[in-house]
């Protein structure tokens, strides 16, 4: 009997020792982070704005960590495929993803089961508002004129968007809701095709970001009537905000980086510090400027607060507009 209890005691000690060793090795691994390359998933196709920003981040990060950040494109399901891969990864900091506003719009639309609380935010580095843009030869020169015409011909003024349930669809429907105007929402396979449809005269306006019409504005083919932002947008300073016109609406997209939940505190701290230094690099800011993308910084908590606020906003919008996918 004495021998059995001694053996049990020895086994308990051995188990405790192994647990302590595992905890120590886990802490040591976190303290040594990173010992190999970090994957940054872009859940969209190469060549778009999100991909360009991710690659600029990876390049700028070289100065601030001993291992490289490698960008991997895993497109599909409006971002859900790439984000699910990241969420299911080991929370060791070696697999991260660029996240966009669709992270909080897919769940209320019934297109994904996850939400913002299924990721660990690290940094937000971008935000861009929606803007109402029309052809240069359109009869409206102000947002007031455009809205008056849309109100007069209910359901006839066509507004192109980047697809049903896309952020730009949400923007146009929110504008309609705020002003009591019924637009004819016309979906396309992305903002680019919607802008081409506007140029071709197939729609009367688009509600995409300033960056997505910048080239055509510069060429004199389009004119922007208003931005859906709290303040006027850099490089588009002549364009008023809706708020200046008495319409309390600010809506748009954002980008940042997140990882799986339950990352060790040491790893999260390292990634936060590295990311902050990286987005301060002139080379990174130059890429954003070149693409007319707005730089907006928030740390992990600030980014989480933004996600939480937008999650409620879009869930309410989906309900009020009956947008949920069956």
N, C-alpha and C positions, 0 to 999 in steps of 0.2 A: 504494500500500500504506500509505504514511504517512497519506494522507487518510482511508482507511477506519478505521485505528486511532484517528485523531483523532475521527472521527465516532462511533465506538463509545464512546470516552471521554466525549464530550459527551452521548451518549444515557444513559450510565451516571450521569453527574452529574445530568442532568435527572430521571432516574427516582429517584435518591436524594433529589433536592430535592422531588419530588412526594410521596414517601413521608414525608419529614420534615414537609412541609406538612400532609399528611393526619393524621399523628400529632399535630402541633401543634394542628390544628383540632379533632381528637377530644378532646384534653386540654383545649382551651379550652372546648369544649362542655360537658365534664364539670365544669370549674371554674365555668361559668356556670349550672349546673343549679340550679333548673328555670327554663326560659324560657317554658314553657306548662303547661297543666293536666296533672295526673297522673291516670291512670285507675286505679281500684281495683275489680277484678272481684270480685263476690260470686257464687260458682258455685251458688247456691240461690235459691229463690223470694223475692220481697219479702215482708216481714212477719214472717219468722222471727227467731230469736235472732241468727244470724250476720249477717243483713241489718241488724238494729238496731244491733249493735255496730259494723259497718262505717260506718254513717251517723254514729254518734256520734264515731267516730275522724275521719272526714272533716270534721265540724264543728269539732272541737277542734283539728285541724291548721291551721286558718286563722290562728291566732295565731303559728304557728311556721314558715310558709313563704310566699313572696310570690305563689305560684300556688295555685289551688284543687285539692282532691282530689275527683274526680267518681266516684261509685259507679255501677257498671254491673252489672245482674243478668244472668248468663248461666247459667241452671240447666240441669240434665240430667245423666244418667249418674252420679248420686251425687257430683257435683262435677267429674267428669273433663272435661266440655266446657269449663268456664270455666278450669280449670287448664291444659289443653292450649293454649288461646288465649294465656294468659300465658307459658307456657314457650316458645312459638314466636315471641314478640314480640322485637323488637330489644332487646338488654340495655342500654338507655340509661336505665332508671329511670322511664320514663313509663308503663309498664304493669305494675301489681302485682296481687296477688290476696290475698284472705283465704283462709288455708288452715286446714283442720280435720283431725282425726285420720284421716279417711277417706283422706287423702293417703298414709298408710302401710298401710291395710287393703285397698285396691282391688287392688293388685298381687298379693299372695298369694292373693286370692280368684279371680284370673284375669280380673278385670274392667277392668284397665288395664295398660299396659306401663310406665308411668312409676313412679318412686318418689321418696322424699324427696331423693335425691341428684341429682335433675333440677331442683331449684329452689335459689335463694339465700335462705335464711332472713334476715329482717330483725329481727323482734321477735315474741315470744310475749306475749300480754296476758290470757290467760284459760285456765282449766282447771276442769272440773266433773266430779265423780265420778258413777258410777252409784249408785243407791240402791234398796233393796227397799221397795216401798210396797204396802200392802194397803188394803181398805175399812175404814172406821171400825168397822163391825159384824162384822169378821172375828174368828174365835175365837182368833187368835194376837195376843198383845200384845208379844212379844219375838221377836227373830230366832231364838233357840234353839227356841222353840215352833213357829215356821214351818218351820224346817229338819227338826225331828223329825217333823212331820206329812208333809212331802214325802218323807222317807226311808221312812216307814211305808207310804205309798201311792205306790210308785215309778212315775213316768211319768204320774201323775194330776193333780198340782198344776200348773195352767196358769199360765205366766208370759208375759205379753204383751211384745212388743218392737217396734221401729220398722222391722221388715223383716229378712228373712234376710240375714245378713252385716253388719247395721248394728252400730254400736258397742254398742248396748244388747242386741243378740242375743249379741255377744261377752261382755258382762258377765255375763249370766245363765248362759251355757254355761261360762264360767270358774269361776263360783261352784259349779256342779254338779260340775265337774272337781275342784275343791279339796276338796269335801266328800263326794265319792262319791255324790252324789244325782242321780237322773235326773228332770229336769223335763219337762213337756210345753210346749215352746216354740211360742208362737203368734204369727206375724208379722202386722203391720199396716202400713199405708202412712204411717208416721211415728209419733212418740211421742204426738202429740195423739190420734189414733184409738185407740192402745193404752190411754191413760188413760181415754178414754170407754168402752172395752170393760170396763175394770176397774170403773168406776162403774156400768155396766149389769149387772154380775155375770157377764160372759162369760169372764173370766179371774180367777184367784185373786190375782195380784200383777203388778206391772210392775217392770222394772229400769232405769227411765229416770233422768234427772238430777233433783235436788231442784227446780231451777227449773221443770221441766215439770209438777210436781204442787203447787207452792207455793200456788196459788190454792185448790185443793180441800182442802189441809191446813188452810189458814186458815179455810175454811168448815166445817170439822169433818166432811168427807165421807170423808177418807182419813187413814191414819196411816202414818208412815214407821218401819220397823223397824231399818234399818242403812244406813250409807253405806260405799261401797267406796273409802275415802280413807285417807291416812296420819294425818290429824288430823280432828277434828270440824269441820263446815262452818258458816261464819258464817250467822247467821239460822236455823240448824237445830241449835243447840248441844246440845239435849236428846237428839239421836239419836246412838247410839254408832257407832263404826267397827267393821268386821268384825275388824280387827286387835285391838281391845279384847276381842273374843270368841274370840280364838285362831285366827282364819282369816286367813292371810297373803295378802290380796288387795287390791290397789289398782288400780282401772281406771276409765277415764272418757275424756272428750273434751277437746280443747284447741283454741284458736283463736289465730291470729297472722297476720302478713303476710309474704309472700315475693315475690320477683321472679325473673326469668330468671337463669340462670347467666351468669357472665363479665361482670357489671356492672363498670364502671370503679371503682377504689378510692375515688376522690373522690365519686362518686355514692352508693356504698354507705355511705360514712362520713356523708354528708349525711343520707341517709334514716334511718340508725340513730339519729343525734342528734335529728332531727326527731321520729321515732316515740317515742323515750323521753320527750321533753318533752310530746308530745301525750297519752300515756297517764297522765301525772302531772296533767293538767288535771282539776279537780274535776268539771266537766261530764261528762267521759268516765266517771269513776268512778261518778257518780250514775246514769248509764244502766245500768251493770253492776249496781249495788245494786238499782235498781228492778226489774230483770229477774231478780234473785237469781242472777246469774252471778258466779263467783269470779274475782277479779283475781289473776293469777299472772304475774310478769314474768320474762322471760329475754331476754338479748341474742342476737345472731345465732348465736354459738357454743353458748350454752346451749340455744337452741331446736333447733339441729342435733343436739346430744347427745340431747335428748328424743326427737326423731324417730327417731334411730338405734336407741335403746333400744326404743321402741315397735314399730319395724319388725321387729325380731327376735322380740319378744314375740308379735305378732299372726301372724307367719309360722309360728311354732311352734304357736300355737293353731289356726290353720287346718288344719295337718297332723294334729294330734292329734284334731280333731273332724271331719275329712273334710268341711270346709265348702266346698272349692274348687268354683267354678262351672265347668260344662263348656262 
